[in-house]
Amino acid sequence: MTRYLISFDDGAMTFPDEDLPDVAKAAHDVVQQAQDAGVWVFGGGVESQRASVVATDRRVTDGPYPETKAVLGGFAIVDVSSREEALDWAAKIAFACRCAQEVRELLPDPTV
């Protein structure tokens, strides 16, 4: 099994405010499906207004790097048997959240 990060940018979910209850229900339903299928690892929305960057010298600055155009808005990590299966889950999440999803394979845990 391989873990994949499925994510979307902050601001990508553009739908009328009155649709939020339906989108939230659809998103929770997809999470439940992934949990029932045994592929859900972890996920959630990201509060981008409180981002901080900690440098190697321990200096803390507010916000992501100034040159960053896209900021993470939410993510899911799934553990599946193939990239195609990860893409299928991303499609379900995209439909539920009404926004495109990016899919990236996570590196395996290092052996100790």
C-alpha positions in Angstrom: 0.0 0.0 0.0 1.1 3.5 -0.7 0.1 6.8 0.9 -1.1 9.7 -1.2 -1.7 13.3 -0.3 -4.9 14.7 -1.9 -5.1 18.4 -1.5 -6.6 21.7 -2.7 -5.6 25.4 -2.5 -7.2 27.8 -0.1 -9.9 29.7 -2.0 -10.5 26.9 -4.5 -13.9 26.1 -3.0 -15.9 28.7 -4.8 -19.6 28.1 -4.3 -22.5 30.2 -2.9 -22.6 30.4 0.9 -26.0 28.7 1.0 -24.5 25.6 -0.6 -22.0 25.1 2.4 -24.3 22.6 4.3 -24.6 20.4 1.2 -20.9 20.6 0.4 -20.0 19.8 4.1 -22.4 16.8 4.1 -20.9 15.5 0.8 -17.4 15.9 2.0 -18.2 14.1 5.3 -19.9 11.3 3.3 -16.7 10.8 1.2 -14.6 10.7 4.3 -16.9 8.1 5.8 -16.7 6.0 2.6 -12.9 6.2 2.7 -13.0 5.1 6.4 -15.3 2.3 5.6 -13.0 1.2 2.8 -10.1 1.2 5.2 -8.0 3.7 3.1 -8.5 6.9 5.2 -5.4 7.9 7.1 -6.0 11.5 8.1 -7.2 14.8 6.7 -8.8 18.1 7.3 -9.2 21.7 6.4 -6.3 24.1 7.0 -6.7 27.5 8.7 -4.5 29.5 6.4 -5.0 32.8 8.3 -2.7 31.5 11.1 0.3 30.3 9.1 3.7 30.8 10.5 7.1 29.9 9.1 9.9 28.7 11.5 13.4 29.1 10.0 16.4 26.9 10.8 17.6 29.6 13.2 14.3 29.3 15.1 13.1 32.7 13.8 9.3 32.8 13.4 7.6 34.9 10.8 3.9 35.2 10.1 2.4 33.7 6.9 3.8 31.5 4.2 6.7 32.7 2.0 5.8 36.0 0.3 6.4 34.5 -3.2 3.9 31.7 -2.5 0.8 32.1 -4.7 -1.0 29.0 -3.5 -1.7 28.2 0.1 -3.0 24.8 1.2 -6.7 24.9 2.0 -7.3 21.3 2.9 -6.0 17.7 2.5 -6.6 14.0 2.9 -4.1 11.2 3.2 -5.2 7.9 1.8 -3.4 4.6 1.9 -4.2 2.7 -1.3 -2.8 0.0 -3.6 -2.3 2.1 -6.7 -2.1 5.6 -8.1 -5.3 4.9 -10.0 -7.1 4.2 -6.8 -5.8 7.5 -5.3 -7.0 9.3 -8.4 -10.5 7.7 -7.9 -10.6 9.0 -4.3 -9.4 12.4 -5.5 -12.3 12.5 -8.0 -14.8 11.7 -5.3 -13.4 14.4 -3.1 -13.3 16.9 -6.0 -17.0 16.2 -6.7 -18.0 16.5 -3.0 -15.9 19.7 -2.4 -16.7 21.2 -5.8 -13.0 22.0 -6.5 -10.1 20.3 -8.2 -7.7 18.2 -6.1 -4.0 17.7 -6.4 -2.6 14.1 -5.9 1.0 13.4 -4.8 2.6 10.2 -3.7 4.2 10.4 -0.3 7.6 9.0 0.3 7.7 5.8 2.2 8.6 5.9 5.9 12.4 5.6 6.3 13.6 2.3 7.7 15.4 2.6 11.0 
